[in-house]
Amino acid sequence: DVKVTQSSRYLVKRTGEKVFLECVQDMDHENMFWYRQDPGLGLRLIYFSYDVKMKEKGDIPEGYSVSREKKERFSLILESASTNQTSMYLCASSSTVQETQYFGPGTRLLVL
Amino acid sequence: DAKTTQPNSMESNEEEPVHLPCNHSTISGTDYIHWYRQLPSQGPEYVIHGLTSNVNNRMASLAIAEDRKSSTLILHRATLRDAAVYYCILRDNQGGSEKLVFGKGMKLTVNP
């Protein structure tokens, strides 16, 4: 079974802090994605990556950056956390051969 | 991205079949129809996908209209574990795009 893990289920940070959200997949997938999910807005794509060291902006990249130094790991970085970044963050991965995206359990981030 | 329209919510009874509709009148010839679902406090999970022909797997069936402007996800025997938000998504298979655009989805309630 494909497994996508996220470093934390719950995280509380203060405004202005630098926040790292880590995602690891164990199926050698080329593609990895970061979404955020907010009530009434559904899932929105922040960034995605087709390969190591490659990244593409999604629909709402402002305030975020990403890092993909190894194929299995995709990190989302909030350079200076703000209260409007309080949200559920979901990581996903997929292969270029199979279309299915596999999601992690999510990290619920609260920025105070 | 072509859009989909789903009811906000539906209710069904346990052990009965349930048909979840999705309209996608602007679908293009290369768009695949994907269904994902999200159980409470979990990340989304893949359910099924298809292009033109009806599809069956262990989780569900997908019935696609002849003109492809609508589709129906069929759960043959709903269980309490099927209570989730269901997302109908169109994915363009051209250009190597791996992005999925999630809408707000449809909440399915299963009554015991």
Interface residues (C-beta under 8 A of the other chain):
Chain A: V4 N31 F33 Y35 G40 L41 G42 L43 R44 L45 F48 Y50 G58 L90 A92 S94 T96 E99 T100 Q101 Y102 F103 G104 P105 G106
Chain B: Y32 H34 Y36 S41 Q42 G43 P44 E45 Y46 H49 Y87 R91 N93 G96 E98 K99 L100 V101 F102 G103 K104 G105
